[in-house]
Amino acid sequence: MKRFAVIGLGRFGKKLAIALAMSGAEVIAIDKDRNEIEQIRDQVSHAVRLDSTDEEALKAQGVDKADVAIIGIGQGGQGFESAILTVVNLRQMGVKQIYARSEDPIAGEVFSKVGATDVIYPEIESAQRWAYKLIAPQIGEKIDFAPGYSLARIKAPQSFDGKTVMDLQLRQKYNINLVAVKRGENSKAKKSEKAGIINVPMPNTIIYQDDILMVAGSDADLTKLPQE
C-alpha cells in the first residue's frame, strides 16, 4: 500500500487527502491550522498539526518514509515561501515523488527547480477540462498520452449507425484512429456480439448507434467528431 503525505489542507489538499483515503491508501494529512486537522482527523490514517518548513518535525511523523508527498499550501502571504521550503525539505529527506500545487506557471517553474518532481495546476487544468467538455460534449473520458494527443471514449452517434469502419473513414475524414469497439447494451448487433469488445476493428466491422468507441488522435481533431 502506498503511503501519501498531503501537506496543506485547503480546499484542494483536503479533498485530495480524503479521496486518497477513500481509495484505501494510507494518508498523513498535515497543516498548521488546528481546525483543519480536527475536521479531517477521522477521515484519514493520521492527521497532525505541524509546520512543514521544520524538517525534523516532518521526520518525527514519518513523512520521510512516504512514497508520495503532495504540497497543497496556499500561496498567499508567506504561503509560497513555506511551500518552497517544504519542497526542499522533502527532497533532502529523500521523498522520491513530490507534487506541488501551483496557481500559475511561473510559480510552477520555481517548484520544479527546487525539487518538485511534478507540478499540479488545479485551476488551470479544471478550466481546460471544462472548456474541452463544452466544446466537445460527445467526448466522454479522455486520457492524455502526449501533449495535445489523447485516447478518448465516445458514444457512436446516429450518423454512424449501420456503417462499416471503411464507410466511416475516420482516419481520412477526421485524422483519428479507431482503437476498439464495445457494443452498446441496445446495440443492433448479433446476439453473439452484444456486450462484446472488438479489440481490433476491421474495415468490415459494423458500427451501431450507442456503441462505445475508443479513438486516438489530437485533441483538436477529436473535437471535430460528429455529435449526432
VENDAVEN-V134683 format. One record per backbone hydrogen bond with DSSP energy under -0.5 kcal/mol. CO is the residue of the C=O (numbers start at 1). NH is the residue of the N-H. E is the energy in kcal/mol with one decimal. If there is no record, write none. Layout:
# VENDAVEN-V134683
co=CO nh=NH e=E
co=CO nh=NH e=E
This chain:
# VENDAVEN-V134683
co=2 nh=4 e=-0.5
co=2 nh=26 e=-1.7
co=3 nh=67 e=-1.8
co=3 nh=68 e=-1.9
co=4 nh=6 e=-0.5
co=4 nh=28 e=-2.9
co=5 nh=7 e=-0.6
co=5 nh=70 e=-3.0
co=6 nh=8 e=-0.6
co=6 nh=30 e=-2.8
co=7 nh=72 e=-3.4
co=10 nh=14 e=-2.6
co=11 nh=15 e=-1.7
co=12 nh=16 e=-2.4
co=13 nh=17 e=-2.6
co=14 nh=18 e=-2.3
co=15 nh=19 e=-2.3
co=16 nh=20 e=-2.5
co=17 nh=21 e=-2.2
co=18 nh=22 e=-2.5
co=19 nh=23 e=-1.1
co=20 nh=25 e=-2.0
co=21 nh=24 e=-1.8
co=25 nh=27 e=-0.6
co=26 nh=4 e=-3.1
co=27 nh=29 e=-0.6
co=27 nh=46 e=-2.0
co=28 nh=6 e=-2.8
co=29 nh=48 e=-2.7
co=30 nh=8 e=-3.3
co=31 nh=50 e=-1.3
co=32 nh=34 e=-0.6
co=33 nh=37 e=-1.6
co=34 nh=38 e=-2.4
co=35 nh=39 e=-1.9
co=36 nh=40 e=-1.2
co=37 nh=41 e=-1.4
co=40 nh=43 e=-2.3
co=40 nh=44 e=-0.7
co=41 nh=44 e=-0.6
co=46 nh=29 e=-3.1
co=48 nh=31 e=-1.4
co=48 nh=50 e=-0.6
co=50 nh=52 e=-0.7
co=51 nh=54 e=-2.0
co=53 nh=55 e=-0.9
co=54 nh=58 e=-1.8
co=55 nh=59 e=-2.3
co=56 nh=60 e=-2.2
co=57 nh=61 e=-0.8
co=58 nh=61 e=-0.8
co=58 nh=63 e=-2.2
co=59 nh=62 e=-1.9
co=62 nh=65 e=-1.6
co=63 nh=66 e=-1.8
co=67 nh=97 e=-0.9
co=68 nh=5 e=-2.3
co=69 nh=99 e=-3.1
co=70 nh=7 e=-3.0
co=70 nh=72 e=-0.7
co=71 nh=101 e=-3.1
co=76 nh=79 e=-2.5
co=78 nh=82 e=-2.3
co=79 nh=83 e=-2.6
co=80 nh=84 e=-2.2
co=81 nh=85 e=-2.4
co=82 nh=86 e=-2.1
co=83 nh=87 e=-2.1
co=84 nh=88 e=-2.3
co=85 nh=89 e=-2.4
co=86 nh=90 e=-2.5
co=87 nh=91 e=-2.4
co=88 nh=92 e=-2.4
co=89 nh=93 e=-2.0
co=90 nh=94 e=-0.7
co=90 nh=95 e=-2.2
co=91 nh=94 e=-0.9
co=96 nh=98 e=-0.6
co=97 nh=69 e=-2.5
co=98 nh=117 e=-1.5
co=98 nh=118 e=-1.7
co=99 nh=71 e=-3.2
co=100 nh=120 e=-2.7
co=104 nh=108 e=-1.9
co=105 nh=109 e=-2.0
co=106 nh=110 e=-1.5
co=107 nh=111 e=-2.2
co=108 nh=112 e=-2.2
co=109 nh=113 e=-2.1
co=110 nh=114 e=-1.7
co=111 nh=115 e=-0.6
co=111 nh=116 e=-2.8
co=112 nh=115 e=-0.8
co=118 nh=100 e=-1.9
co=120 nh=102 e=-3.2
co=121 nh=125 e=-3.1
co=122 nh=126 e=-2.3
co=123 nh=127 e=-2.2
co=124 nh=128 e=-2.3
co=125 nh=129 e=-2.3
co=126 nh=130 e=-2.4
co=127 nh=131 e=-2.4
co=128 nh=132 e=-2.3
co=129 nh=133 e=-2.4
co=130 nh=134 e=-2.4
co=131 nh=135 e=-2.2
co=132 nh=136 e=-2.9
co=136 nh=139 e=-1.9
co=138 nh=140 e=-0.5
co=138 nh=155 e=-0.7
co=141 nh=153 e=-2.7
co=142 nh=144 e=-0.5
co=143 nh=151 e=-2.7
co=146 nh=149 e=-2.7
co=148 nh=219 e=-2.7
co=149 nh=145 e=-1.7
co=149 nh=146 e=-1.3
co=150 nh=152 e=-0.5
co=150 nh=217 e=-2.0
co=151 nh=143 e=-3.1
co=152 nh=154 e=-0.5
co=152 nh=215 e=-2.6
co=153 nh=140 e=-3.4
co=154 nh=156 e=-0.5
co=154 nh=213 e=-3.1
co=156 nh=210 e=-2.5
co=157 nh=160 e=-1.7
co=158 nh=161 e=-1.4
co=160 nh=163 e=-2.1
co=163 nh=207 e=-3.2
co=164 nh=168 e=-2.2
co=165 nh=169 e=-1.5
co=169 nh=173 e=-3.0
co=170 nh=174 e=-2.0
co=170 nh=175 e=-0.6
co=170 nh=176 e=-1.3
co=171 nh=175 e=-0.9
co=177 nh=179 e=-0.6
co=177 nh=216 e=-2.4
co=180 nh=214 e=-2.5
co=181 nh=198 e=-3.5
co=182 nh=212 e=-3.3
co=184 nh=187 e=-1.6
co=190 nh=193 e=-1.7
co=190 nh=194 e=-1.3
co=193 nh=196 e=-2.0
co=196 nh=183 e=-2.4
co=197 nh=199 e=-0.8
co=198 nh=181 e=-1.9
co=202 nh=205 e=-2.0
co=203 nh=166 e=-2.4
co=205 nh=165 e=-1.6
co=207 nh=162 e=-1.9
co=207 nh=163 e=-0.7
co=208 nh=211 e=-2.3
co=211 nh=156 e=-3.4
co=211 nh=213 e=-0.6
co=212 nh=182 e=-2.9
co=213 nh=154 e=-2.6
co=213 nh=215 e=-0.7
co=214 nh=179 e=-3.3
co=214 nh=180 e=-1.3
co=215 nh=152 e=-3.2
co=216 nh=177 e=-2.8
co=217 nh=150 e=-2.7
co=218 nh=222 e=-2.4
co=219 nh=223 e=-1.4
co=221 nh=224 e=-1.2
co=222 nh=225 e=-1.4
co=228 nh=159 e=-0.5
